[in-house]
């Protein structure tokens, strides 16, 4: 065998080994809900979100005539 064939074989083997390790590590991961995807409040029947305001303390959700303050967590 020539040096070029050995080099290509070695690089291909390293690539396949890396892809296999990546596939195995991704297969074992479980997706969990992050803090940003949790529901912290629910709308009552008939309520509508009219607007959303972003402040330095968090987000304000404007529903009908009231304001619900939502704070940022895990920043």
C-alpha positions as CSV (number, residue, x, y, z in Angstrom):
1,X,0.0,0.0,0.0
2,X,1.2,3.5,-0.7
3,X,1.4,6.2,1.9
4,X,-1.6,8.1,0.3
5,X,-3.9,5.1,0.7
6,X,-2.9,4.6,4.3
7,X,-3.5,8.3,5.1
8,X,-6.9,8.3,3.5
9,X,-7.8,5.1,5.4
10,X,-6.6,6.6,8.7
11,X,-8.5,9.8,8.2
12,X,-11.7,7.9,7.2
13,X,-11.4,5.7,10.3
14,X,-11.0,8.7,12.5
15,X,-14.0,10.4,10.9
16,X,-16.2,7.3,11.3
17,X,-15.1,6.9,15.0
18,X,-15.9,10.6,15.7
19,X,-19.4,10.3,14.0
20,X,-20.1,7.1,16.0
21,X,-19.1,8.8,19.3
22,X,-21.2,11.9,18.5
23,X,-24.2,9.7,17.6
24,X,-23.9,7.7,20.8
25,X,-23.7,10.8,23.0
26,X,-26.7,12.5,21.3
27,X,-28.7,9.3,21.6
28,X,-28.3,9.2,25.4
29,X,-29.4,12.9,26.0
30,X,-32.8,13.6,27.3
31,X,-34.4,16.9,26.5
32,X,-35.7,18.8,29.6
33,X,-37.8,21.9,29.8
34,X,-35.8,25.0,30.5
35,X,-36.9,27.7,32.8
36,X,-37.9,29.8,29.8
37,X,-40.4,27.3,28.6
38,X,-42.3,26.9,31.9
39,X,-45.8,28.4,32.1
40,X,-45.9,30.9,35.0
41,X,-49.4,32.2,34.5
42,X,-52.5,31.2,32.6
43,X,-55.1,33.3,30.9
44,X,-58.6,33.1,32.3
45,X,-61.5,32.5,30.0
46,X,-62.2,35.5,27.8
47,X,-58.8,37.2,28.5
48,X,-56.6,38.3,25.7
49,X,-53.0,39.4,25.7
50,X,-53.2,43.0,24.3
51,X,-49.4,43.7,24.4
52,X,-46.0,42.7,25.8
53,X,-43.5,45.2,27.2
54,X,-39.9,44.3,27.8
55,X,-38.3,46.1,30.8
56,X,-35.0,45.7,32.7
57,X,-36.8,43.8,35.5
58,X,-38.7,41.4,33.2
59,X,-41.5,41.3,30.8
60,X,-44.9,42.9,31.3
61,X,-48.0,41.2,29.7
62,X,-50.9,43.6,29.1
63,X,-54.2,41.7,29.4
64,X,-57.4,43.7,28.9
65,X,-57.0,46.5,31.5
66,X,-54.5,44.8,33.8
67,X,-50.7,44.2,33.8
68,X,-49.1,41.0,34.9
69,X,-45.4,41.4,35.7
70,X,-43.1,38.5,34.7
71,X,-39.5,38.3,36.0
72,X,-36.5,36.9,34.2
73,X,-35.0,33.9,35.9
74,X,-31.7,32.2,35.6
75,X,-29.9,35.1,33.9
